[in-house]
Amino acid sequence: MEVTFETTQGRRFIVEIWYFSTVRRIKECILKQEGIPVESQRLFFQGQELEDDRDTEHYPIVEGSHVLIVLPDESPAAAAVAAADGHAASAPGAVVHVVASGPALGEGRRVALELDASCTVARLKEMLQERTDGAVPAAKVSVFLEKAEMEDDKELAQFNPPTDDGMKMEVCVVLRQPPPSPACNNGNGVANCKVNKRMSVEVKWGAKTATLEVSDMDAVKELRAELGSAAPHLLLPNDGAYFFIYKQNVMEEERTLRWHDVKTGDTIEIFNGRVTGGA
């Protein structure tokens, strides 16, 4: 599977690794492809540093995941590499330690990021989308600092973030609410109902497929329950040891199809195995 790595200076590269590779093996693949010594690599995924003896199932890292790679004394080396790749070789500014939380990330969840002070709020949203494997779409969230919304085109430096070691910039991330449908208004412009939209989706298990009629408010676990009777020809594992992938992201069992932004005619793939942790 292909995994995207990004340095703190914004340089990206894709490395092909095996499913269930250990973190040590991933670092060795990076060494072989990019020439970065294993001992110099620190890898972070979903806000936590990866341990060498853990594997991709533990964290979990899947096809299309984004992993942050931090290198020691990165300033001159990263600038030289970025210049070779066609990027501007400018000296980095102060590092801002951002900690994001809020309804869009789920109760009790926090995502830690290390960004250059020159990064824009739009870039911060993109990093959150990558760190959550698409579960927090950049185009659908707002970021707040002390109850004031942060504007996309502003740099983090404009918000006077703390740059001292141990100091963090705490932000809150919320999903933007779509305007209510006219059919759901009580005449005074107040939404008072929910509309469940029926749609047709294709579920794929290896070479076998099934087309299901579902509601966009069905949770993924309800889709799992329906497959047994609606698509017995798929011959799914009896022990339930499989998970769903939509647009290269692991789907969360408790979330609805609408939350995953599934549309009619889309394809949901099934993979063998179990996923620990969460996206």
Residue, then its C-alpha position, 0 to 999 in steps of 0.5 A: m500500500e502507498v503511504t504519504f510522508e510529510t516533513t515539518q517543512g512541508r516536503r512530501f513523498i510517497v513510500e510503498i510498504w507492506y500491510f502489517s509492516t512494523v514501524r522499523r520496516i517502514k523506516e528502512c523503506i524510507l532509508k532505501q527510497e529517500g536516503i534518510p538514516v533510520e536513526s534520524q527518523r521520528l514518525f508521528f500518526q494521529g498525534q502520537e509518535l510511532e514505536d519501532d516494534r509496533d505495526t500498521e495494524h496497531y496504529p492503524i495505517v492504511e492505504g492513503s494515510h499521511v504520516l508526519i516525519v520529523l528529522p533532527d536539525e532539519s533546517p539546512a537539509a530540508a531546505a536543500v531537499a525542497a529546493a531540489d524538488g522545486h520548492a522554495a528554499s526559505a528558512p523556516g520560522a518559529v514552530v507552533h505547537v497546535v493542539a486541536s479538539g472539539p466536536a468535529l474530532g469526537e469527544g475527548r480526542r485531541v490532535a497535536l500538530e507542529l507547524d511553522a508560524s508562517c502556515t495559514v489556517a487553511r493549511l492547518k485545516e489540511m493537516l487536520q484532514e490528513r492526520t484524521d485520514g479524511a474524517v475531518p474535511a478541510a472544506k467543512v470545518s471551522v477553527f476557533l481560537e478563544k471563541a473567535e473563528m480563525e480566517d483561512d488566509k491568515e498565518l498562525a503568526q498573526f494570532n500571536p501563538p506561543t512558541d516556547d517549549g511546552m507552550k501550546m496553541e489550543v484550538c477548537v474544530v467544529l463542523r460547519q452545519p449545512p443550511p436546513s432544507p426548506a421542507c424542514n422549516n416550520g414557517n419561521g425559518v427554524a428547522n424542525c425535522k430530519v430528512n433521511k435520504r434513500m440511496s443506492v450504494e455498491v459494496k465490493w468484497g474482492a471480485k464480488t459486488a452487491t448493490l444495496e438500497v440504504s438510508d444516508m442516516d444508516a450507521v456503518k454497523e447497520l450496513r454490516a448487519e444488513l449485508g448478511s441478509a441482503a448479500p449472502h453471496l458475498l460470503l463474508p467471514n462469519d466471525g465479522a473480522y472485516f472492515f469497510i473502506y470508503k475513498q481509501n479511509v477506514m469507516e467508523e462503525e458508529r458513524t452514519l453514511r452521511w457523516h462519511d459523505v457517501k453519495t448514491g452510486d458510490t462504492i464501499e470496499i470490504f477488507n479482511g481483518r480488524v481495525t484497532g484504534g480509530a481514524 
